[in-house]
Amino acid sequence: MLTVIGDTVHVAARLQYLTKDFGCELVVSEAVAATAGIDLAQFPEREVQVRGREAPLRVRLVRDMALVAA
């Protein structure tokens, strides 16, 4: 059995939960998109407050994952 802890896992879990609030398939932080070299400029941008973090995060809301690969 493997257990993962830490800030990265915390933020990922919070962003995954936000998919329900925003009615989308994926909520991606701009930092992750930039690191991965993925241009998500076509998707709506939001600034969200993640519980346990001081600064808000800029995220993109992906409603349809098929559009990311397109």
N, C-alpha and C positions, 0 to 999 in steps of 0.2 A: 504494500500500500504506500502511496506517495502523497504527501501533504505539502501544499505550497502556501506560503504566507508572505506578507510584505505589502508595501505601498502599491506596487504594480498590480498585484492581484486584487487588492482593495478597490482601486480605481476601475479596473476591468469589470469587476462585479457590479459596481455602481453604474457604469455606463451601460452594461447589459440590461440592468433593471430599467434604465431610462427608455429603452426601446418600447416598453409598454406605455409609458407616459406620452411619448411622441408618436406612437403608432407606426413605427418603422422597423425594418429588419436589422439595422445596424447603426450604432452611434459610435463614431470614430473621432478620437481626439486629433486635432490638427498636428500635434507633435508626432503621433504615430503615423499619420498619413505622409507627413514630410519625410520621416525616417525611412519609410517603405518606398518612397518615390512615387506615391500614388496621387494623382491630381483629382481632388474631390471638389473642385471649385463649382461644379455644376449642381452640387447638392446644397440644401439650405444650411446656413451656419447659425449656431446658437452659442451663447455663453452660459454655462451651467455651473452651479455650485455643487461640489461633491462633498458630502458629509465627511468630516475628518481632515479636510484640506482647507487652508486659508484662502488661497487664490482660486478664482473661478477658472474653468477650462473652456477653451474654444473647441467646439465639436462640429462635426458635419453629420447630418441626418440622412441616411441612405434608406429610402423606402423600398427600392427594388435592387437586389444584389446583381441582377443581370445587367444593369446599367453601368456597373463599375467595370466590368470586363469589356464592355462595348467601346 
